[in-house]
Amino acid sequence: MQKTLIILGVAIVLAGLFWPWLSKVPFGRLPGDIVIDKPGFKMFFPITSMLLVSGLISLIMWLFRK
């Protein structure tokens, strides 16, 4: 558990350091992400993005277990 928390903390710090470049990646605006934009109301459902993140995290965890 300690090793996982340390790795997660390092990943968050790295994401923070590289945020100016990461924000330019079109992640979160993939086909399949639903945006409802009405006057005074905006709702965002990142379905495709979350499936991609889930698959990536599952792959990384599977590789660490081996």
One Martini backbone bead per residue (centre of mass of N, CA, C, O) as a GRO file, in nm:
protein
   66
    1MET     BB    1   0.057   0.063  -0.020
    2GLN     BB    2   0.294   0.261  -0.003
    3LYS     BB    3   0.393   0.234  -0.295
    4THR     BB    4   0.130   0.331  -0.428
    5LEU     BB    5   0.122   0.616  -0.296
    6ILE     BB    6   0.392   0.714  -0.405
    7ILE     BB    7   0.329   0.682  -0.706
    8LEU     BB    8   0.080   0.865  -0.704
    9GLY     BB    9   0.225   1.122  -0.605
   10VAL     BB   10   0.429   1.142  -0.838
   11ALA     BB   11   0.216   1.160  -1.064
   12ILE     BB   12   0.085   1.425  -0.964
   13VAL     BB   13   0.338   1.601  -0.976
   14LEU     BB   14   0.398   1.557  -1.279
   15ALA     BB   15   0.127   1.666  -1.381
   16GLY     BB   16   0.173   1.952  -1.261
   17LEU     BB   17   0.438   2.018  -1.420
   18PHE     BB   18   0.294   1.930  -1.717
   19TRP     BB   19   0.025   2.097  -1.761
   20PRO     BB   20   0.075   2.292  -2.004
   21TRP     BB   21   0.095   2.038  -2.201
   22LEU     BB   22  -0.156   1.862  -2.118
   23SER     BB   23  -0.383   2.078  -2.194
   24LYS     BB   24  -0.332   2.037  -2.519
   25VAL     BB   25  -0.457   1.778  -2.502
   26PRO     BB   26  -0.758   1.620  -2.633
   27PHE     BB   27  -0.840   1.538  -2.356
   28GLY     BB   28  -1.199   1.530  -2.312
   29ARG     BB   29  -1.253   1.552  -2.654
   30LEU     BB   30  -1.380   1.294  -2.737
   31PRO     BB   31  -1.537   1.069  -2.893
   32GLY     BB   32  -1.823   1.026  -2.667
   33ASP     BB   33  -1.829   1.286  -2.536
   34ILE     BB   34  -2.059   1.459  -2.333
   35VAL     BB   35  -2.228   1.775  -2.416
   36ILE     BB   36  -2.423   2.009  -2.226
   37ASP     BB   37  -2.529   2.327  -2.378
   38LYS     BB   38  -2.676   2.581  -2.197
   39PRO     BB   39  -2.812   2.844  -2.075
   40GLY     BB   40  -2.662   2.831  -1.758
   41PHE     BB   41  -2.566   2.530  -1.866
   42LYS     BB   42  -2.316   2.269  -1.792
   43MET     BB   43  -2.247   1.934  -1.916
   44PHE     BB   44  -2.010   1.659  -1.848
   45PHE     BB   45  -1.941   1.335  -2.020
   46PRO     BB   46  -1.645   1.129  -2.002
   47ILE     BB   47  -1.669   0.834  -2.127
   48THR     BB   48  -1.424   0.774  -2.314
   49SER     BB   49  -1.203   0.878  -2.125
   50MET     BB   50  -1.264   0.679  -1.886
   51LEU     BB   51  -1.212   0.419  -2.046
   52LEU     BB   52  -0.918   0.483  -2.110
   53VAL     BB   53  -0.818   0.515  -1.817
   54SER     BB   54  -0.904   0.238  -1.715
   55GLY     BB   55  -0.731   0.072  -1.913
   56LEU     BB   56  -0.456   0.195  -1.833
   57ILE     BB   57  -0.463   0.123  -1.531
   58SER     BB   58  -0.500  -0.181  -1.569
   59LEU     BB   59  -0.235  -0.226  -1.723
   60ILE     BB   60  -0.041  -0.118  -1.507
   61MET     BB   61  -0.130  -0.309  -1.277
   62TRP     BB   62  -0.065  -0.571  -1.431
   63LEU     BB   63   0.242  -0.512  -1.466
   64PHE     BB   64   0.308  -0.485  -1.152
   65ARG     BB   65   0.224  -0.784  -1.072
   66LYS     BB   66   0.459  -0.934  -1.246
   0.00000   0.00000   0.00000
